[in-house]
Structure formats: C-alpha cells, structure tokens
Amino acid sequence: MRATISQNLIKTIKPDSRPFEIRDDRLKGLLLRVQPSGVMSYYVEYARGKRMCLGRADVLDPADAREKAKGVLKQVYDGKDPVAAAKLGKAHTLEGFIDDEYQPWAEANIRTHKTTVRRLKASFAGFMKLRLADIEPVLVERWRADRLKAGAKPSTVNRDLDDLKSSLAKAAEWGFIEASPVAKVARSRVDDRATVRYLSDKEKTALLSALEAREERIRSERDSANRWRAERGRNLLPNLRAIAFADHLKPMVLVSLHTGLRYGELANLTWGDIDFSIPQLTVHGFKAKSKRTRHVPLNDLASETLKKWRAQAEETRGLVFPNRDGEPFDNVRTSWEGVLKKAEIIKFRWHDLRHTFASQLVMAGVDLNTVRELLGHSDYQMTLRYAHLAPEHKAAAVARLVV
C-alpha cells in the first residue's frame, strides 16, 4: 500500500491480524510498519532487502521520520553503509544494544516483546553496563548460582537465560560482536515430568463462585453509582445487570479453562479467529509460541461464553478481549489475584488454567497425542507431564506380565 504518511493518516490506521506496511509516496524508501498490537514503526529501505528502523510512530512524527530517512539515504548515496556507521557510533553495552537494536527488532518479530524486554532488563540488571563481549560464561554461571540460591526455580532461570542467549545471538548475527559469549552456556536441568498444578474439583467450584461474587460486587457498585447519579439528575452509566458479564475477567477465565489457550494467545485472540458455525477457534502460527497454527474446538460452554461476550462487546472485528486502549491486556494480575484470594486458592498461576484444561482431558481418558495437538506442543515431552494422571494405562501394561 502506498500513501502519504502523515499524522492524519496514522490516526485512521487500524491494525490487522497480520503486520502490514505503508510506503510513503513522497519519499521512496520510507515506510510505516503496523503490528497487530497497534504499534507502528518507521523504517527506511536503503537497498534491496536492507532496511533499518528509524523509531516508533508514537515518538517520531512523520516529518522527523522523513528527515531521518533522508539522512540514511544520503549516506548510501555517499557510498557509506548506514548500519555499519550506526554501529560504530554506539556504546556496545548490553543496555545500549537492547534499547537501540534488540527492542525495535523484538517489537516487529516477538509477540510478547514487551514482557521479553522487561524481563531481560530486570533479570540481568547487573549486566546492563557491561560491554557485550565482556559478558563471559563465568559471569553467567555466577548469576545462575545466585538465582538458584535465592530460591528461583530452574525453569525460571532457564527462561531468563534463553532470553539473554537469544539477544546476544542477534548481536553476533548483526555484527556487534564476533560471536555470542554465552552460546555454549548450558541450561539448568529440570524435571520435565514434575507434577503440574491444576484445579481440584473443590478449587474449581471455589474459583467459579469467587468470579460470580466479583461480578455481583461490580454490578452492585454500578447500581449504587447510578442511584447517586439519578438523585443529582446526571446521565446514568450502562446497566451491568442487562448484560451477561460485568467485565472481561470471568469470560477470559472460562475460555481459558475450556480451550487451554496460553495467556498471550487469549490476549491476542480476534473475532476473526473464531468460527461459531463449526464451532472452533484458530490460533495462528504468528501468535503461537510454537509458531504453528492449530485449531481448537469450542465446547458448548466456551462457545456460549464467547457469543454472550460478543453481544456486549463494542467492537466485534478486532480483539476479543481488548483493554481500554483497544490493545491486548498486558496482564490481569490485580483482578486475578483478588479472585484467587477470595477463593482461597494458593500457588496457582493463570498458566495453570491451561494445565487444568489438559489434566481434565487426560483424566477423562483423552489420549496424550490429542492433548498435545490441542495444547499446540511442538515437543511430545511437554505433554508427557500429564501422563501420570492416566495411571490405568500403565497398570494395564504391567498386568500383561501376569501369566
């Protein structure tokens, strides 16, 4: 698509389910890339297949982006490599690399880029002022030992280490360092068959009751607010008793419990991903952790929940569960933890709703390969964590030894 990139144009742009680009018709090479999340960034394409990020549209206005693009194109005209010139002028610290190079790339290529960058900076705060080449394996090993000693789980340490290794691999790929200094640092060993946390029947009942109590509290608060407004002749707020849900939390929990979606997949789910005629929802590869598209059938409860939520949603073309700014919920931690406290459920994360979905399937006799497909596991080992919930299969195998 070609158009004159301007502030008026930017205000009218609506994100799609896939990234797309708008090329400026005033300056060849300048383009605006729009992510499904709504994030927009300026790029300048200075040669075939070569481009560099100029900055985000919420920081740069079109005129500034156009001037920066002209500067890059002039360097090319003068025979200079703009990327190499930019690298020479940078302080090669981990912090500088993340801010100037890795974060813009992550915004365009990693679905959970905000969480990834935030976790990277928090977990390796002591490394931020180090030069990239000075982040040696021994420093990472000391960091790992300190984290484990402080009580961090090996799986958590591995996740953080993976983020560091991925970022430094990009630094090597882009020429900031000759090779990643931590490429050969091994992950901590973890028990892939460790018992997963899932809701017992009693906990599930308590959770649903706490959700309903929260719904009633929100409705009662709205009733009280409207009585106050009516007494003063003010316009009334929408009547929450006339719709199925008081807000987003209960339908999000119900859909998670009955589809096994990861939180990020749920937060980025669009109405276009749902086909009520089958009924099923589709998790597209570019939104999935495994990068593979999968289809998840909707049972009656999940289907009815989504239909009722759609009936009260203001926007039925975009995200199913948008926040107030129309973007995916970064998290629902405050409201979620309040419900868990009310239900007296401890040591339970949102991700454990996914474990509950899988566990209930296995205990109902569903084979592990079907569970793997529904969860979108690329590695069968991940699904084997639920095998202990179907002990009758192992018992039947051992029983054959009796003659």
C-alpha positions as CSV (number, residue, x, y, z in Angstrom):
1,M,0.0,0.0,0.0
2,R,1.2,3.5,-0.9
3,A,0.1,6.7,0.7
4,T,1.4,10.0,2.0
5,I,2.5,9.2,5.6
6,S,1.0,11.9,7.8
7,Q,-0.4,12.3,11.3
8,N,-3.9,12.3,9.9
9,L,-3.2,9.0,8.1
10,I,-1.7,7.5,11.3
11,K,-4.9,8.4,13.3
12,T,-7.0,6.5,10.8
13,I,-4.9,3.3,10.6
14,K,-6.5,0.2,12.1
15,P,-4.3,-2.8,12.9
16,D,-4.9,-6.1,11.2
17,S,-4.4,-9.7,12.3
18,R,-1.1,-9.6,10.4
19,P,1.6,-7.0,10.2
20,F,1.4,-4.7,7.2
21,E,3.4,-1.8,5.7
22,I,2.5,1.6,4.2
23,R,5.1,3.0,1.8
24,D,5.4,6.8,1.6
25,D,4.6,8.2,-1.8
26,R,6.6,11.4,-1.1
27,L,10.0,9.8,-0.2
28,K,11.0,6.5,-1.8
29,G,12.3,4.1,0.8
30,L,10.4,5.4,3.8
31,L,7.7,3.1,5.1
32,L,5.5,2.6,8.2
33,R,5.1,-0.9,9.6
34,V,1.9,-1.6,11.6
35,Q,1.8,-4.5,14.1
36,P,-1.4,-6.4,15.1
37,S,-0.9,-4.9,18.6
38,G,-1.2,-1.4,17.0
39,V,2.5,-0.5,17.4
40,M,3.7,1.5,14.4
41,S,7.4,2.0,13.5
42,Y,9.2,3.9,10.7
43,Y,11.7,2.1,8.6
44,V,13.9,3.2,5.7
45,E,14.7,0.7,3.0
46,Y,18.0,1.9,1.6
47,A,18.8,-1.1,-0.7
48,R,17.1,-4.3,-1.9
49,G,16.4,-6.4,1.2
50,K,18.2,-3.9,3.5
51,R,16.4,-1.6,5.9
52,M,16.9,0.0,9.3
53,C,14.4,1.1,12.0
54,L,14.1,4.9,12.5
55,G,11.8,4.8,15.6
56,R,8.2,4.3,16.7
57,A,5.4,6.5,15.4
58,D,4.4,7.5,18.9
59,V,7.9,9.1,19.4
60,L,8.7,10.4,15.9
61,D,6.3,12.4,13.8
62,P,6.2,11.9,10.0
63,A,8.3,15.0,9.3
64,D,11.1,13.9,11.6
65,A,11.0,10.3,10.2
66,R,11.2,11.7,6.7
67,E,14.3,13.8,7.7
68,K,16.0,10.8,9.3
69,A,15.3,8.7,6.3
70,K,16.8,11.3,4.0
71,G,20.0,11.3,6.2
72,V,20.3,7.5,5.8
73,L,19.7,7.6,2.1
74,K,22.3,10.4,1.7
75,Q,24.9,8.1,3.5
76,V,24.1,5.4,0.9
77,Y,24.5,7.9,-1.9
78,D,27.9,8.8,-0.5
79,G,28.9,5.2,-0.5
80,K,28.6,4.5,3.2
81,D,26.8,1.6,5.0
82,P,24.3,3.3,7.3
83,V,24.0,0.2,9.6
84,A,27.8,0.0,10.0
85,A,28.0,3.7,10.6
86,A,25.3,3.4,13.3
87,K,27.1,0.5,15.0
88,L,30.5,2.4,15.1
89,G,28.8,5.2,16.9
90,K,27.2,3.1,19.6
91,A,28.4,2.2,23.0
92,H,28.4,-1.6,22.9
93,T,26.8,-2.2,26.3
94,L,24.1,-4.7,26.8
95,E,21.7,-1.9,27.8
96,G,22.5,0.2,24.7
97,F,22.2,-2.8,22.4
98,I,18.8,-3.7,23.9
99,D,17.4,-0.2,23.7
100,D,18.7,0.7,20.3
101,E,18.7,-2.5,18.4
102,Y,17.1,-5.5,20.0
103,Q,13.9,-3.9,21.3
104,P,12.9,-2.4,17.9
105,W,13.6,-5.8,16.3
106,A,11.6,-7.6,19.1
107,E,8.6,-5.3,18.5
108,A,8.4,-6.5,14.9
109,N,9.2,-10.2,15.5
110,I,8.3,-11.3,19.0
111,R,4.7,-11.5,20.0
112,T,5.5,-11.0,23.7
113,H,8.2,-8.3,23.1
114,K,7.2,-6.1,26.0
115,T,7.4,-8.9,28.5
116,T,10.6,-10.3,27.0
117,V,12.5,-6.9,27.1
118,R,11.2,-6.1,30.5
119,R,12.2,-9.5,31.9
120,L,15.6,-9.3,30.2
121,K,16.4,-5.9,31.8
122,A,15.2,-7.0,35.2
123,S,16.9,-10.4,35.3
124,F,20.2,-9.1,34.1
125,A,20.3,-5.7,35.7
126,G,23.8,-6.2,36.8
127,F,25.0,-6.8,33.2
128,M,23.4,-3.7,31.6
129,K,26.5,-1.6,31.8
130,L,28.9,-4.3,30.6
131,R,30.2,-4.4,27.0
132,L,28.6,-7.2,25.0
133,A,31.9,-9.0,24.6
134,D,32.6,-8.8,28.3
135,I,29.6,-10.9,29.3
136,E,31.6,-14.1,29.8
137,P,30.3,-17.6,30.6
138,V,31.7,-17.4,34.2
139,L,29.7,-14.3,34.9
140,V,26.5,-16.1,33.7
141,E,27.3,-19.2,35.8
142,R,27.7,-17.0,38.9
143,W,24.4,-15.3,38.1
144,R,22.7,-18.7,37.7
145,A,24.1,-19.9,41.1
146,D,23.0,-16.7,42.8
147,R,19.5,-17.0,41.3
148,L,19.1,-20.7,42.3
149,K,20.5,-20.0,45.8
150,A,17.9,-17.2,46.2
151,G,15.1,-19.7,45.5
152,A,14.4,-19.2,41.8
153,K,13.1,-22.3,40.0
154,P,15.5,-23.9,37.5
155,S,12.8,-23.4,34.8
156,T,12.6,-19.7,35.6
157,V,16.4,-19.4,35.4
158,N,16.4,-21.2,32.1
159,R,13.7,-18.9,30.7
160,D,15.8,-15.9,31.6
161,L,19.0,-17.4,30.2
162,D,17.2,-18.2,27.0
163,D,16.3,-14.5,26.6
164,L,20.0,-13.5,27.2
165,K,21.3,-16.1,24.7
166,S,18.7,-15.0,22.1
167,S,19.6,-11.4,22.4
168,L,23.4,-12.0,22.2
169,A,22.9,-14.3,19.3
170,K,21.3,-11.4,17.4
171,A,24.2,-9.2,18.4
172,A,26.5,-11.6,16.8
173,E,24.3,-12.0,13.7
174,W,24.2,-8.3,13.2
175,G,27.9,-7.8,13.7
176,F,28.1,-6.1,17.1
177,I,30.3,-9.0,18.4
178,E,32.2,-11.7,16.6
179,A,30.3,-14.5,18.4
180,S,27.9,-14.8,21.3
181,P,30.0,-15.2,24.5
182,V,27.3,-17.3,26.2
183,A,26.3,-19.6,23.3
184,K,27.7,-22.7,25.0
185,V,26.3,-22.0,28.4
186,A,24.0,-25.0,29.2
187,R,20.6,-24.7,30.6
188,S,19.9,-26.0,34.1
189,R,18.4,-29.4,34.3
190,V,14.8,-29.5,35.2
191,D,12.3,-32.3,35.8
192,D,10.1,-32.2,32.8
193,R,7.8,-34.8,34.4
194,A,7.3,-32.7,37.6
195,T,3.7,-32.7,38.9
196,V,1.7,-29.9,37.3
197,R,-0.6,-27.6,39.3
198,Y,-4.2,-27.9,38.3
199,L,-7.5,-27.1,40.0
200,S,-9.2,-29.8,42.0
201,D,-13.0,-30.1,41.7
202,K,-13.3,-28.2,45.0
203,E,-11.0,-25.5,43.9
204,K,-12.7,-25.1,40.5
205,T,-16.1,-24.7,42.3
206,A,-14.5,-22.1,44.6
207,L,-12.9,-20.2,41.7
208,L,-16.2,-20.0,39.8
209,S,-18.0,-18.9,43.0
210,A,-15.4,-16.2,43.6
211,L,-15.8,-15.0,40.0
212,E,-19.5,-14.8,40.4
213,A,-19.1,-12.9,43.7
214,R,-16.8,-10.4,41.9
215,E,-19.4,-9.9,39.1
216,E,-22.1,-9.2,41.7
217,R,-19.8,-6.7,43.6
218,I,-19.1,-4.8,40.3
219,R,-22.8,-4.7,39.4
220,S,-23.8,-3.6,42.9
221,E,-21.2,-0.8,42.7
222,R,-22.6,0.3,39.4
223,D,-26.2,0.2,40.8
224,S,-25.0,2.4,43.7
225,A,-23.3,4.8,41.3
226,N,-26.4,5.1,39.1
227,R,-28.6,5.8,42.1
228,W,-26.2,8.6,43.1
229,R,-26.3,10.0,39.5
230,A,-30.1,9.7,39.3
231,E,-30.6,11.7,42.5
232,R,-28.5,14.5,41.0
233,G,-30.0,14.4,37.5
234,R,-26.9,13.1,35.8
235,N,-26.7,10.7,32.9
236,L,-26.7,7.1,34.1
237,L,-23.9,4.6,33.3
238,P,-24.8,1.4,31.4
239,N,-26.8,-1.1,33.4
240,L,-24.5,-4.0,34.1
241,R,-27.4,-6.2,35.0
242,A,-28.7,-6.1,31.4
243,I,-25.6,-7.9,30.1
244,A,-24.0,-11.3,30.6
245,F,-20.7,-10.2,32.2
246,A,-19.7,-7.3,34.4
247,D,-16.3,-7.1,32.7
248,H,-13.6,-9.1,31.0
249,L,-12.3,-11.4,33.7
250,K,-14.9,-14.1,34.0
251,P,-15.2,-14.8,30.3
252,M,-11.4,-14.8,30.0
253,V,-11.2,-17.4,32.7
254,L,-14.0,-19.5,31.3
255,V,-12.4,-19.5,27.8
256,S,-9.0,-20.4,29.2
257,L,-10.4,-23.3,31.3
258,H,-12.2,-24.8,28.2
259,T,-9.7,-24.2,25.5
260,G,-6.3,-24.4,27.1
261,L,-5.0,-21.2,25.4
262,R,-1.9,-19.6,26.7
263,Y,-2.4,-16.2,28.1
264,G,-0.7,-14.5,25.2
265,E,-2.9,-16.4,22.7
266,L,-6.0,-15.4,24.6
267,A,-5.0,-11.8,24.8
268,N,-4.3,-11.6,21.1
269,L,-7.4,-13.6,20.0
270,T,-9.5,-11.8,17.4
271,W,-13.1,-12.3,16.4
272,G,-11.9,-13.3,13.0
273,D,-10.1,-16.3,14.6
274,I,-13.4,-17.7,15.8
275,D,-15.8,-19.7,13.7
276,F,-19.1,-20.3,15.5
277,S,-20.6,-22.4,12.7
278,I,-18.2,-25.3,13.4
279,P,-17.5,-24.2,16.3
280,Q,-13.8,-23.7,16.8
281,L,-11.1,-21.1,17.2
282,T,-7.8,-20.9,15.3
283,V,-4.5,-19.9,16.9
284,H,-2.4,-18.7,14.0
285,G,1.3,-19.5,13.9
286,F,2.4,-15.9,14.2
287,K,0.5,-15.7,17.5
288,A,1.5,-19.1,18.9
289,K,4.6,-19.9,21.0
290,S,5.3,-22.9,18.7
291,K,4.9,-20.8,15.6
292,R,2.4,-23.4,14.3
293,T,-1.2,-22.8,13.5
294,R,-3.7,-25.0,15.4
295,H,-7.4,-25.3,15.6
296,V,-9.2,-25.7,19.0
297,P,-12.8,-27.0,19.0
298,L,-15.2,-25.0,21.2
299,N,-17.4,-26.9,23.6
300,D,-20.8,-25.6,24.4
301,L,-19.7,-23.6,27.5
302,A,-16.8,-21.9,25.6
303,S,-19.0,-21.2,22.6
304,E,-21.8,-19.7,24.6
305,T,-19.4,-17.6,26.7
306,L,-17.9,-16.1,23.6
307,K,-21.3,-15.5,22.0
308,K,-22.5,-13.7,25.1
309,W,-19.3,-11.6,25.3
310,R,-19.6,-10.7,21.6
311,A,-23.2,-9.5,22.2
312,Q,-22.0,-6.9,24.7
313,A,-18.7,-6.0,23.0
314,E,-18.5,-2.6,21.4
315,E,-16.1,-3.7,18.7
316,T,-16.7,-7.1,17.1
317,R,-14.0,-7.0,14.4
318,G,-10.8,-6.6,16.4
319,L,-9.5,-8.2,19.6
320,V,-11.9,-10.4,21.6
321,F,-10.6,-9.1,24.9
322,P,-9.1,-5.6,24.4
323,N,-8.1,-3.3,27.2
324,R,-9.4,0.3,27.5
325,D,-6.9,1.5,24.8
326,G,-8.1,-1.2,22.4
327,E,-4.8,-3.2,22.8
328,P,-4.2,-6.7,24.3
329,F,-4.3,-6.9,28.0
330,D,-0.7,-6.9,29.2
331,N,-1.9,-8.8,32.3
332,V,-4.9,-9.1,34.6
333,R,-2.8,-9.7,37.7
334,T,-4.6,-7.5,40.2
335,S,-8.1,-8.7,39.5
336,W,-6.9,-12.3,39.1
337,E,-5.1,-12.4,42.4
338,G,-8.2,-10.9,44.1
339,V,-10.3,-13.7,42.8
340,L,-7.8,-16.3,43.9
341,K,-7.6,-14.8,47.4
342,K,-11.4,-14.8,47.6
343,A,-11.5,-18.5,46.5
344,E,-8.7,-19.3,49.0
345,I,-6.6,-20.9,46.2
346,I,-2.9,-20.7,46.7
347,K,0.2,-21.2,44.5
348,F,-1.9,-21.0,41.3
349,R,-0.9,-19.0,38.2
350,W,-3.0,-18.1,35.2
351,H,-1.0,-20.6,33.2
352,D,-2.2,-23.3,35.5
353,L,-5.7,-22.9,33.9
354,R,-4.0,-24.4,30.8
355,H,-2.7,-27.2,33.0
356,T,-6.2,-27.7,34.3
357,F,-7.7,-28.0,30.8
358,A,-5.1,-30.6,29.9
359,S,-5.4,-32.5,33.1
360,Q,-9.1,-32.8,32.9
361,L,-8.8,-34.2,29.3
362,V,-6.3,-36.8,30.4
363,M,-8.4,-37.8,33.4
364,A,-11.4,-38.1,31.1
365,G,-9.5,-40.7,29.0
366,V,-8.4,-38.5,26.1
367,D,-5.1,-39.8,24.6
368,L,-2.0,-37.8,25.1
369,N,-1.4,-37.2,21.4
370,T,-4.8,-35.5,21.1
371,V,-4.0,-33.4,24.2
372,R,-0.7,-32.5,22.6
373,E,-2.4,-31.3,19.4
374,L,-5.0,-29.2,21.4
375,L,-2.3,-27.6,23.5
376,G,-0.1,-26.9,20.5
377,H,3.0,-28.6,22.0
378,S,5.8,-29.0,19.4
379,D,7.6,-31.3,21.7
380,Y,5.8,-34.5,22.9
381,Q,7.9,-34.4,26.1
382,M,5.9,-31.4,27.3
383,T,2.7,-33.4,27.1
384,L,4.1,-36.3,28.9
385,R,3.9,-34.3,32.1
386,Y,0.2,-35.2,32.2
387,A,0.8,-39.0,31.8
388,H,0.7,-39.6,35.5
389,L,-2.9,-38.6,35.5
390,A,-3.8,-41.7,33.4
391,P,-2.3,-44.5,35.6
392,E,-4.7,-47.1,34.2
393,H,-2.7,-47.3,31.0
394,K,0.5,-48.1,32.9
395,A,-1.4,-50.5,35.1
396,A,-2.8,-52.4,32.1
397,A,0.6,-52.7,30.6
398,V,2.1,-54.2,33.8
399,A,-0.9,-56.5,34.2
400,R,0.1,-58.2,30.9
401,L,3.1,-59.7,32.7
402,V,0.9,-61.9,34.8
403,V,0.6,-65.4,33.2
